[in-house]
Amino acid sequence: MRIGFVVNDIYTEKMEFTTIRLALAAHNRGHESWLIGTGDLAFDPDDCVRARARKASKATYKATATYLEDLRGPKGIAERISVDDLDVLMLRNDPAEDQGRRAWAQTAGVVFGRVALRHGVIVLNDPNGLAQAINKMYFQLFPEEVRPRTLITRERQDIKAFAQEVGDIVVKPLQGSGGTGVFLVRQNDLGNLNQMVESISRDGYIVAQEYLPAAAEGDMRLFMMNGAPLRHRGKYAAFRRLRSGDDIRSNIHAGGKKAEAAVDEHALRIAEIVRPKLVEDGMFLVGLDIVGDKLMEINVFSPGGLGSAQKFEGVTFSPAVIAAMERKVQYMSFYRRNFNNVDMATL
Protein backbone atom coordinates (compact mmCIF):
# COMPACT_ATOMS: atom_id res chain seq x y z
CA MET A 1 0.00 0.00 0.00
CA ARG A 2 1.24 3.48 -0.89
CA ILE A 3 -0.10 6.06 1.56
CA GLY A 4 0.44 9.81 1.82
CA PHE A 5 -0.17 11.81 5.00
CA VAL A 6 -0.86 15.50 4.37
CA VAL A 7 0.26 17.66 7.31
CA ASN A 8 0.59 21.41 7.84
CA ASP A 9 4.39 21.22 7.59
CA ILE A 10 6.65 18.18 7.81
CA TYR A 11 9.15 20.12 9.90
CA THR A 12 6.67 21.16 12.58
CA GLU A 13 5.44 17.62 13.22
CA LYS A 14 6.30 16.13 16.62
CA MET A 15 7.06 12.56 17.56
CA GLU A 16 3.99 12.29 19.81
CA PHE A 17 1.54 13.44 17.13
CA THR A 18 -1.11 10.93 16.06
CA THR A 19 -0.15 11.41 12.40
CA ILE A 20 3.42 10.30 13.09
CA ARG A 21 2.15 7.27 15.02
CA LEU A 22 -0.02 6.31 12.06
CA ALA A 23 2.74 6.90 9.52
CA LEU A 24 5.16 4.76 11.55
CA ALA A 25 2.58 1.98 11.97
CA ALA A 26 2.08 1.91 8.19
CA HIS A 27 5.84 1.95 7.59
CA ASN A 28 6.47 -0.92 10.01
CA ARG A 29 3.76 -2.99 8.27
CA GLY A 30 5.78 -2.75 5.05
CA HIS A 31 3.88 0.06 3.32
CA GLU A 32 5.26 3.13 1.56
CA SER A 33 4.47 5.87 4.05
CA TRP A 34 4.99 9.41 2.71
CA LEU A 35 4.66 12.72 4.57
CA ILE A 36 3.49 15.72 2.52
CA GLY A 37 3.23 19.34 3.65
CA THR A 38 0.33 21.49 2.45
CA GLY A 39 2.83 23.65 0.56
CA ASP A 40 4.35 20.65 -1.19
CA LEU A 41 1.38 19.79 -3.42
CA ALA A 42 1.16 20.68 -7.11
CA PHE A 43 -1.21 20.27 -10.05
CA ASP A 44 0.95 19.67 -13.10
CA PRO A 45 0.24 20.60 -16.76
CA ASP A 46 -0.50 16.93 -17.53
CA ASP A 47 -3.49 17.13 -15.15
CA CYS A 48 -1.79 15.02 -12.46
CA VAL A 49 -1.43 15.86 -8.77
CA ARG A 50 2.13 15.51 -7.56
CA ALA A 51 3.95 16.41 -4.36
CA ARG A 52 7.36 16.78 -2.81
CA ALA A 53 7.28 14.10 -0.15
CA ARG A 54 9.55 12.34 2.34
CA LYS A 55 9.72 8.84 3.76
CA ALA A 56 12.06 7.01 6.13
CA SER A 57 14.75 4.69 4.81
CA LYS A 58 15.07 1.83 7.33
CA ALA A 59 12.80 -1.21 7.16
CA THR A 60 11.38 -0.76 10.68
CA TYR A 61 11.62 1.61 13.63
CA LYS A 62 10.95 1.04 17.32
CA ALA A 63 10.22 4.66 18.24
CA THR A 64 8.50 7.63 16.65
CA ALA A 65 11.44 9.87 17.60
CA THR A 66 14.01 8.00 15.51
CA TYR A 67 11.50 7.46 12.71
CA LEU A 68 10.74 11.18 12.43
CA GLU A 69 14.41 12.13 12.79
CA ASP A 70 15.42 9.82 9.94
CA LEU A 71 12.50 10.87 7.75
CA ARG A 72 13.41 14.56 8.03
CA GLY A 73 17.19 14.17 8.09
CA PRO A 74 19.80 13.28 5.48
CA LYS A 75 18.93 9.58 5.81
CA GLY A 76 15.38 10.28 4.68
CA ILE A 77 14.17 9.69 1.12
CA ALA A 78 12.89 12.81 -0.67
CA GLU A 79 11.01 12.41 -3.94
CA ARG A 80 8.49 14.18 -6.09
CA ILE A 81 5.75 11.57 -6.09
CA SER A 82 2.53 11.18 -8.05
CA VAL A 83 -0.34 11.61 -5.60
CA ASP A 84 -2.67 10.11 -8.22
CA ASP A 85 -0.77 6.80 -7.90
CA LEU A 86 -1.20 6.54 -4.13
CA ASP A 87 -3.65 4.05 -2.69
CA VAL A 88 -4.62 6.31 0.22
CA LEU A 89 -4.24 10.03 0.84
CA MET A 90 -4.93 10.88 4.48
CA LEU A 91 -5.69 14.56 5.09
CA ARG A 92 -4.25 15.35 8.53
CA ASN A 93 -3.57 19.08 8.25
CA ASP A 94 -5.36 21.34 10.73
CA PRO A 95 -6.78 24.49 9.01
CA ALA A 96 -6.90 26.34 12.35
CA GLU A 97 -3.10 26.10 12.61
CA ASP A 98 -2.76 28.05 9.36
CA GLN A 99 -4.96 31.00 10.20
CA GLY A 100 -3.38 34.34 9.41
CA ARG A 101 0.02 34.15 7.74
CA ARG A 102 -0.63 30.81 6.00
CA ALA A 103 -4.33 31.25 5.24
CA TRP A 104 -3.65 29.94 1.73
CA ALA A 105 -2.82 26.53 3.24
CA GLN A 106 -6.06 26.07 5.17
CA THR A 107 -7.97 24.39 2.35
CA ALA A 108 -5.00 23.00 0.39
CA GLY A 109 -5.57 19.41 1.51
CA VAL A 110 -9.25 19.56 0.63
CA VAL A 111 -8.64 21.17 -2.77
CA PHE A 112 -5.94 18.74 -3.91
CA GLY A 113 -7.70 15.81 -2.26
CA ARG A 114 -10.77 16.45 -4.41
CA VAL A 115 -8.67 16.24 -7.56
CA ALA A 116 -6.98 13.02 -6.40
CA LEU A 117 -10.43 11.41 -6.17
CA ARG A 118 -10.64 11.39 -9.97
CA HIS A 119 -8.04 8.65 -10.22
CA GLY A 120 -9.50 6.43 -7.54
CA VAL A 121 -7.25 7.47 -4.67
CA ILE A 122 -9.00 6.80 -1.35
CA VAL A 123 -9.01 10.20 0.41
CA LEU A 124 -9.57 10.17 4.17
CA ASN A 125 -11.44 11.92 5.54
CA ASP A 126 -13.54 12.62 2.46
CA PRO A 127 -12.51 16.09 1.19
CA ASN A 128 -16.05 17.16 0.36
CA GLY A 129 -17.13 16.27 3.88
CA LEU A 130 -14.17 18.19 5.30
CA ALA A 131 -15.10 21.23 3.21
CA GLN A 132 -18.37 21.39 5.17
CA ALA A 133 -16.49 21.19 8.45
CA ILE A 134 -14.03 24.04 7.93
CA ASN A 135 -15.34 25.75 11.08
CA LYS A 136 -17.50 25.04 14.14
CA MET A 137 -20.75 25.61 12.21
CA TYR A 138 -20.45 21.97 11.13
CA PHE A 139 -21.13 20.97 14.72
CA GLN A 140 -24.58 22.58 14.50
CA LEU A 141 -25.60 20.15 11.75
CA PHE A 142 -25.73 17.27 14.24
CA PRO A 143 -28.90 16.45 16.21
CA GLU A 144 -29.75 18.94 18.96
CA GLU A 145 -30.15 16.05 21.43
CA VAL A 146 -26.37 15.84 21.74
CA ARG A 147 -25.48 19.55 21.57
CA PRO A 148 -25.46 22.32 24.18
CA ARG A 149 -27.70 25.29 23.32
CA THR A 150 -25.70 27.52 20.98
CA LEU A 151 -25.84 30.97 19.39
CA ILE A 152 -23.52 32.05 16.55
CA THR A 153 -23.41 35.78 15.89
CA ARG A 154 -21.32 38.96 15.92
CA GLU A 155 -23.90 41.01 17.84
CA ARG A 156 -23.00 41.54 21.50
CA GLN A 157 -26.60 42.35 22.46
CA ASP A 158 -27.74 38.99 21.10
CA ILE A 159 -25.05 37.27 23.16
CA LYS A 160 -26.03 39.20 26.28
CA ALA A 161 -29.69 38.26 25.82
CA PHE A 162 -28.68 34.63 25.30
CA ALA A 163 -26.66 34.67 28.54
CA GLN A 164 -29.55 36.19 30.45
CA GLU A 165 -31.79 33.40 29.16
CA VAL A 166 -29.59 30.32 29.66
CA GLY A 167 -27.27 31.36 32.49
CA ASP A 168 -23.50 30.90 32.39
CA ILE A 169 -22.10 30.66 28.86
CA VAL A 170 -18.84 29.97 27.07
CA VAL A 171 -17.81 32.23 24.20
CA LYS A 172 -15.23 31.28 21.58
CA PRO A 173 -14.34 32.00 17.94
CA LEU A 174 -16.21 30.15 15.20
CA GLN A 175 -12.86 29.39 13.57
CA GLY A 176 -10.05 27.95 15.68
CA SER A 177 -8.92 25.07 17.86
CA GLY A 178 -6.77 24.17 20.85
CA GLY A 179 -8.74 26.29 23.32
CA THR A 180 -7.62 29.63 21.85
CA GLY A 181 -9.93 32.55 22.66
CA VAL A 182 -12.27 30.56 24.94
CA PHE A 183 -13.92 32.44 27.83
CA LEU A 184 -16.44 31.59 30.54
CA VAL A 185 -19.03 34.31 31.17
CA ARG A 186 -20.97 34.06 34.42
CA GLN A 187 -24.53 35.37 34.39
CA ASN A 188 -23.77 37.66 37.33
CA ASP A 189 -20.67 39.08 35.63
CA LEU A 190 -21.85 40.25 32.21
CA GLY A 191 -19.86 43.45 32.61
CA ASN A 192 -16.82 41.80 31.05
CA LEU A 193 -18.78 40.45 28.09
CA ASN A 194 -18.23 43.51 25.87
CA GLN A 195 -14.46 43.21 26.10
CA MET A 196 -14.53 39.46 25.35
CA VAL A 197 -16.84 39.91 22.37
CA GLU A 198 -14.69 42.71 21.00
CA SER A 199 -11.57 40.54 21.28
CA ILE A 200 -13.07 37.45 19.62
CA SER A 201 -15.05 39.27 16.91
CA ARG A 202 -11.84 40.65 15.39
CA ASP A 203 -11.39 37.23 13.83
CA GLY A 204 -15.00 36.73 12.73
CA TYR A 205 -18.12 35.15 14.19
CA ILE A 206 -18.56 34.21 17.84
CA VAL A 207 -19.93 30.97 19.25
CA ALA A 208 -21.88 31.44 22.50
CA GLN A 209 -22.68 28.13 24.14
CA GLU A 210 -24.46 27.21 27.35
CA TYR A 211 -21.97 26.22 30.03
CA LEU A 212 -22.25 22.62 31.18
CA PRO A 213 -21.43 22.19 34.90
CA ALA A 214 -20.06 18.71 34.13
CA ALA A 215 -17.23 20.49 32.26
CA ALA A 216 -15.66 21.16 35.66
CA GLU A 217 -14.62 17.50 35.57
CA GLY A 218 -13.02 17.90 32.13
CA ASP A 219 -14.02 16.14 28.94
CA MET A 220 -13.44 12.84 27.18
CA ARG A 221 -11.89 12.36 23.74
CA LEU A 222 -13.43 9.29 22.09
CA PHE A 223 -12.14 8.21 18.70
CA MET A 224 -14.56 7.07 16.02
CA MET A 225 -13.44 4.99 13.04
CA ASN A 226 -15.68 3.97 10.15
CA GLY A 227 -18.59 5.62 11.96
CA ALA A 228 -18.24 3.60 15.19
CA PRO A 229 -16.20 3.92 18.40
CA LEU A 230 -12.66 2.75 17.72
CA ARG A 231 -12.16 -0.42 19.72
CA HIS A 232 -9.14 -2.71 19.57
CA ARG A 233 -8.44 -5.77 21.68
CA GLY A 234 -11.49 -5.02 23.79
CA LYS A 235 -10.42 -1.45 24.63
CA TYR A 236 -11.90 1.84 23.45
CA ALA A 237 -9.55 4.49 22.05
CA ALA A 238 -10.37 7.20 24.57
CA PHE A 239 -8.89 9.34 27.33
CA ARG A 240 -9.97 12.17 29.63
CA ARG A 241 -8.70 15.74 29.62
CA LEU A 242 -8.83 17.53 32.97
CA ARG A 243 -8.62 21.21 33.72
CA SER A 244 -5.53 22.81 35.14
CA GLY A 245 -6.41 24.98 38.14
CA ASP A 246 -9.17 27.48 37.43
CA ASP A 247 -8.73 27.38 33.65
CA ILE A 248 -12.06 26.38 32.04
CA ARG A 249 -10.25 24.81 29.10
CA SER A 250 -9.31 21.15 29.26
CA ASN A 251 -7.40 21.22 25.95
CA ILE A 252 -3.92 19.82 26.34
CA HIS A 253 -2.52 22.83 24.43
CA ALA A 254 -4.15 25.03 27.05
CA GLY A 255 -2.53 23.25 30.00
CA GLY A 256 -5.06 20.48 30.59
CA LYS A 257 -3.97 17.14 32.05
CA LYS A 258 -4.73 13.64 30.82
CA ALA A 259 -6.36 10.75 32.65
CA GLU A 260 -7.99 7.40 31.99
CA ALA A 261 -11.50 7.51 30.52
CA ALA A 262 -14.54 5.41 31.26
CA VAL A 263 -16.59 5.01 28.09
CA ASP A 264 -20.11 4.81 29.55
CA GLU A 265 -23.62 4.52 28.13
CA HIS A 266 -23.84 8.29 27.66
CA ALA A 267 -20.75 8.32 25.43
CA LEU A 268 -21.91 5.31 23.43
CA ARG A 269 -25.36 6.86 22.98
CA ILE A 270 -23.78 10.04 21.60
CA ALA A 271 -21.59 7.96 19.28
CA GLU A 272 -24.65 6.15 17.97
CA ILE A 273 -26.59 9.39 17.39
CA VAL A 274 -23.78 11.06 15.40
CA ARG A 275 -22.90 7.90 13.48
CA PRO A 276 -25.31 8.41 10.50
CA LYS A 277 -23.97 11.87 9.65
CA LEU A 278 -20.33 10.86 10.05
CA VAL A 279 -20.97 8.02 7.61
CA GLU A 280 -22.92 10.28 5.25
CA ASP A 281 -20.01 12.76 5.20
CA GLY A 282 -17.29 10.13 4.72
CA MET A 283 -15.56 10.77 8.04
CA PHE A 284 -13.15 7.87 8.56
CA LEU A 285 -11.27 8.94 11.72
CA VAL A 286 -12.91 11.43 14.09
CA GLY A 287 -12.47 12.62 17.66
CA LEU A 288 -15.58 13.30 19.77
CA ASP A 289 -15.17 15.61 22.77
CA ILE A 290 -17.81 14.63 25.32
CA VAL A 291 -18.89 16.32 28.55
CA GLY A 292 -21.42 14.37 30.60
CA ASP A 293 -24.22 13.44 28.20
CA LYS A 294 -23.43 16.19 25.68
CA LEU A 295 -21.05 16.55 22.78
CA MET A 296 -18.83 19.64 23.00
CA GLU A 297 -16.96 19.34 19.72
CA ILE A 298 -16.33 17.04 16.76
CA ASN A 299 -12.75 16.96 15.47
CA VAL A 300 -12.60 15.74 11.88
CA PHE A 301 -9.40 17.28 10.50
CA SER A 302 -6.56 15.97 12.66
CA PRO A 303 -7.93 14.45 15.87
CA GLY A 304 -5.00 13.81 18.18
CA GLY A 305 -4.45 11.71 21.27
CA LEU A 306 -4.10 8.11 20.07
CA GLY A 307 -0.89 7.96 22.09
CA SER A 308 -2.73 9.10 25.21
CA ALA A 309 -5.40 6.45 24.68
CA GLN A 310 -2.63 3.89 24.25
CA LYS A 311 -0.98 5.00 27.50
CA PHE A 312 -4.09 4.58 29.62
CA GLU A 313 -5.61 1.55 27.89
CA GLY A 314 -2.40 -0.39 27.32
CA VAL A 315 -3.31 -0.97 23.66
CA THR A 316 -1.58 0.36 20.54
CA PHE A 317 -4.43 1.63 18.37
CA SER A 318 -2.45 2.82 15.32
CA PRO A 319 -2.14 -0.64 13.69
CA ALA A 320 -5.93 -1.04 13.87
CA VAL A 321 -6.35 2.20 11.89
CA ILE A 322 -3.82 1.10 9.27
CA ALA A 323 -5.48 -2.34 9.03
CA ALA A 324 -8.78 -0.59 8.26
CA MET A 325 -7.06 1.27 5.41
CA GLU A 326 -5.60 -1.98 4.10
CA ARG A 327 -9.10 -3.44 3.84
CA LYS A 328 -10.29 -0.40 1.91
CA VAL A 329 -7.40 -0.70 -0.55
CA GLN A 330 -8.23 -4.38 -1.03
CA TYR A 331 -11.87 -3.54 -1.70
CA MET A 332 -10.83 -0.93 -4.26
CA SER A 333 -8.64 -3.46 -6.07
CA PHE A 334 -11.69 -5.67 -6.56
CA TYR A 335 -13.59 -2.75 -8.10
CA ARG A 336 -10.68 -1.39 -10.21
CA ARG A 337 -10.55 1.76 -8.07
CA ASN A 338 -14.08 2.51 -9.17
CA PHE A 339 -16.04 3.08 -5.96
CA ASN A 340 -17.61 6.11 -4.31
CA ASN A 341 -15.09 7.67 -1.92
CA VAL A 342 -17.71 8.63 0.69
CA ASP A 343 -18.89 5.05 0.90
CA MET A 344 -15.36 3.65 0.93
CA ALA A 345 -14.25 6.09 3.65
CA THR A 346 -16.44 4.45 6.29
CA LEU A 347 -16.74 0.92 4.88
C-alpha positions in Angstrom: 0.0 0.0 0.0 1.2 3.5 -0.9 -0.1 6.1 1.6 0.4 9.8 1.8 -0.2 11.8 5.0 -0.9 15.5 4.4 0.3 17.7 7.3 0.6 21.4 7.8 4.4 21.2 7.6 6.6 18.2 7.8 9.2 20.1 9.9 6.7 21.2 12.6 5.4 17.6 13.2 6.3 16.1 16.6 7.1 12.6 17.6 4.0 12.3 19.8 1.5 13.4 17.1 -1.1 10.9 16.1 -0.1 11.4 12.4 3.4 10.3 13.1 2.2 7.3 15.0 0.0 6.3 12.1 2.7 6.9 9.5 5.2 4.8 11.6 2.6 2.0 12.0 2.1 1.9 8.2 5.8 1.9 7.6 6.5 -0.9 10.0 3.8 -3.0 8.3 5.8 -2.8 5.0 3.9 0.1 3.3 5.3 3.1 1.6 4.5 5.9 4.1 5.0 9.4 2.7 4.7 12.7 4.6 3.5 15.7 2.5 3.2 19.3 3.7 0.3 21.5 2.5 2.8 23.7 0.6 4.3 20.7 -1.2 1.4 19.8 -3.4 1.2 20.7 -7.1 -1.2 20.3 -10.1 1.0 19.7 -13.1 0.2 20.6 -16.8 -0.5 16.9 -17.5 -3.5 17.1 -15.1 -1.8 15.0 -12.5 -1.4 15.9 -8.8 2.1 15.5 -7.6 3.9 16.4 -4.4 7.4 16.8 -2.8 7.3 14.1 -0.1 9.5 12.3 2.3 9.7 8.8 3.8 12.1 7.0 6.1 14.8 4.7 4.8 15.1 1.8 7.3 12.8 -1.2 7.2 11.4 -0.8 10.7 11.6 1.6 13.6 10.9 1.0 17.3 10.2 4.7 18.2 8.5 7.6 16.6 11.4 9.9 17.6 14.0 8.0 15.5 11.5 7.5 12.7 10.7 11.2 12.4 14.4 12.1 12.8 15.4 9.8 9.9 12.5 10.9 7.7 13.4 14.6 8.0 17.2 14.2 8.1 19.8 13.3 5.5 18.9 9.6 5.8 15.4 10.3 4.7 14.2 9.7 1.1 12.9 12.8 -0.7 11.0 12.4 -3.9 8.5 14.2 -6.1 5.8 11.6 -6.1 2.5 11.2 -8.0 -0.3 11.6 -5.6 -2.7 10.1 -8.2 -0.8 6.8 -7.9 -1.2 6.5 -4.1 -3.7 4.0 -2.7 -4.6 6.3 0.2 -4.2 10.0 0.8 -4.9 10.9 4.5 -5.7 14.6 5.1 -4.3 15.4 8.5 -3.6 19.1 8.3 -5.4 21.3 10.7 -6.8 24.5 9.0 -6.9 26.3 12.4 -3.1 26.1 12.6 -2.8 28.0 9.4 -5.0 31.0 10.2 -3.4 34.3 9.4 0.0 34.2 7.7 -0.6 30.8 6.0 -4.3 31.3 5.2 -3.7 29.9 1.7 -2.8 26.5 3.2 -6.1 26.1 5.2 -8.0 24.4 2.3 -5.0 23.0 0.4 -5.6 19.4 1.5 -9.3 19.6 0.6 -8.6 21.2 -2.8 -5.9 18.7 -3.9 -7.7 15.8 -2.3 -10.8 16.5 -4.4 -8.7 16.2 -7.6 -7.0 13.0 -6.4 -10.4 11.4 -6.2 -10.6 11.4 -10.0 -8.0 8.6 -10.2 -9.5 6.4 -7.5 -7.2 7.5 -4.7 -9.0 6.8 -1.4 -9.0 10.2 0.4 -9.6 10.2 4.2 -11.4 11.9 5.5 -13.5 12.6 2.5 -12.5 16.1 1.2 -16.0 17.2 0.4 -17.1 16.3 3.9 -14.2 18.2 5.3 -15.1 21.2 3.2 -18.4 21.4 5.2 -16.5 21.2 8.5 -14.0 24.0 7.9 -15.3 25.7 11.1 -17.5 25.0 14.1 -20.8 25.6 12.2 -20.4 22.0 11.1 -21.1 21.0 14.7 -24.6 22.6 14.5 -25.6 20.2 11.7 -25.7 17.3 14.2 -28.9 16.5 16.2 -29.8 18.9 19.0 -30.1 16.0 21.4 -26.4 15.8 21.7 -25.5 19.6 21.6 -25.5 22.3 24.2 -27.7 25.3 23.3 -25.7 27.5 21.0 -25.8 31.0 19.4 -23.5 32.1 16.6 -23.4 35.8 15.9 -21.3 39.0 15.9 -23.9 41.0 17.8 -23.0 41.5 21.5 -26.6 42.4 22.5 -27.7 39.0 21.1 -25.1 37.3 23.2 -26.0 39.2 26.3 -29.7 38.3 25.8 -28.7 34.6 25.3 -26.7 34.7 28.5 -29.6 36.2 30.5 -31.8 33.4 29.2 -29.6 30.3 29.7 -27.3 31.4 32.5 -23.5 30.9 32.4 -22.1 30.7 28.9 -18.8 30.0 27.1 -17.8 32.2 24.2 -15.2 31.3 21.6 -14.3 32.0 17.9 -16.2 30.1 15.2 -12.9 29.4 13.6 -10.1 28.0 15.7 -8.9 25.1 17.9 -6.8 24.2 20.9 -8.7 26.3 23.3 -7.6 29.6 21.8 -9.9 32.5 22.7 -12.3 30.6 24.9 -13.9 32.4 27.8 -16.4 31.6 30.5 -19.0 34.3 31.2 -21.0 34.1 34.4 -24.5 35.4 34.4 -23.8 37.7 37.3 -20.7 39.1 35.6 -21.8 40.2 32.2 -19.9 43.5 32.6 -16.8 41.8 31.0 -18.8 40.5 28.1 -18.2 43.5 25.9 -14.5 43.2 26.1 -14.5 39.5 25.3 -16.8 39.9 22.4 -14.7 42.7 21.0 -11.6 40.5 21.3 -13.1 37.5 19.6 -15.0 39.3 16.9 -11.8 40.7 15.4 -11.4 37.2 13.8 -15.0 36.7 12.7 -18.1 35.2 14.2 -18.6 34.2 17.8 -19.9 31.0 19.2 -21.9 31.4 22.5 -22.7 28.1 24.1 -24.5 27.2 27.3 -22.0 26.2 30.0 -22.2 22.6 31.2 -21.4 22.2 34.9 -20.1 18.7 34.1 -17.2 20.5 32.3 -15.7 21.2 35.7 -14.6 17.5 35.6 -13.0 17.9 32.1 -14.0 16.1 28.9 -13.4 12.8 27.2 -11.9 12.4 23.7 -13.4 9.3 22.1 -12.1 8.2 18.7 -14.6 7.1 16.0 -13.4 5.0 13.0 -15.7 4.0 10.1 -18.6 5.6 12.0 -18.2 3.6 15.2 -16.2 3.9 18.4 -12.7 2.7 17.7 -12.2 -0.4 19.7 -9.1 -2.7 19.6 -8.4 -5.8 21.7 -11.5 -5.0 23.8 -10.4 -1.5 24.6 -11.9 1.8 23.4 -9.6 4.5 22.1 -10.4 7.2 24.6 -8.9 9.3 27.3 -10.0 12.2 29.6 -8.7 15.7 29.6 -8.8 17.5 33.0 -8.6 21.2 33.7 -5.5 22.8 35.1 -6.4 25.0 38.1 -9.2 27.5 37.4 -8.7 27.4 33.7 -12.1 26.4 32.0 -10.3 24.8 29.1 -9.3 21.2 29.3 -7.4 21.2 25.9 -3.9 19.8 26.3 -2.5 22.8 24.4 -4.2 25.0 27.1 -2.5 23.3 30.0 -5.1 20.5 30.6 -4.0 17.1 32.0 -4.7 13.6 30.8 -6.4 10.7 32.6 -8.0 7.4 32.0 -11.5 7.5 30.5 -14.5 5.4 31.3 -16.6 5.0 28.1 -20.1 4.8 29.5 -23.6 4.5 28.1 -23.8 8.3 27.7 -20.8 8.3 25.4 -21.9 5.3 23.4 -25.4 6.9 23.0 -23.8 10.0 21.6 -21.6 8.0 19.3 -24.6 6.1 18.0 -26.6 9.4 17.4 -23.8 11.1 15.4 -22.9 7.9 13.5 -25.3 8.4 10.5 -24.0 11.9 9.7 -20.3 10.9 10.1 -21.0 8.0 7.6 -22.9 10.3 5.3 -20.0 12.8 5.2 -17.3 10.1 4.7 -15.6 10.8 8.0 -13.2 7.9 8.6 -11.3 8.9 11.7 -12.9 11.4 14.1 -12.5 12.6 17.7 -15.6 13.3 19.8 -15.2 15.6 22.8 -17.8 14.6 25.3 -18.9 16.3 28.6 -21.4 14.4 30.6 -24.2 13.4 28.2 -23.4 16.2 25.7 -21.0 16.6 22.8 -18.8 19.6 23.0 -17.0 19.3 19.7 -16.3 17.0 16.8 -12.8 17.0 15.5 -12.6 15.7 11.9 -9.4 17.3 10.5 -6.6 16.0 12.7 -7.9 14.5 15.9 -5.0 13.8 18.2 -4.4 11.7 21.3 -4.1 8.1 20.1 -0.9 8.0 22.1 -2.7 9.1 25.2 -5.4 6.5 24.7 -2.6 3.9 24.3 -1.0 5.0 27.5 -4.1 4.6 29.6 -5.6 1.6 27.9 -2.4 -0.4 27.3 -3.3 -1.0 23.7 -1.6 0.4 20.5 -4.4 1.6 18.4 -2.5 2.8 15.3 -2.1 -0.6 13.7 -5.9 -1.0 13.9 -6.3 2.2 11.9 -3.8 1.1 9.3 -5.5 -2.3 9.0 -8.8 -0.6 8.3 -7.1 1.3 5.4 -5.6 -2.0 4.1 -9.1 -3.4 3.8 -10.3 -0.4 1.9 -7.4 -0.7 -0.5 -8.2 -4.4 -1.0 -11.9 -3.5 -1.7 -10.8 -0.9 -4.3 -8.6 -3.5 -6.1 -11.7 -5.7 -6.6 -13.6 -2.8 -8.1 -10.7 -1.4 -10.2 -10.5 1.8 -8.1 -14.1 2.5 -9.2 -16.0 3.1 -6.0 -17.6 6.1 -4.3 -15.1 7.7 -1.9 -17.7 8.6 0.7 -18.9 5.1 0.9 -15.4 3.6 0.9 -14.3 6.1 3.6 -16.4 4.5 6.3 -16.7 0.9 4.9 
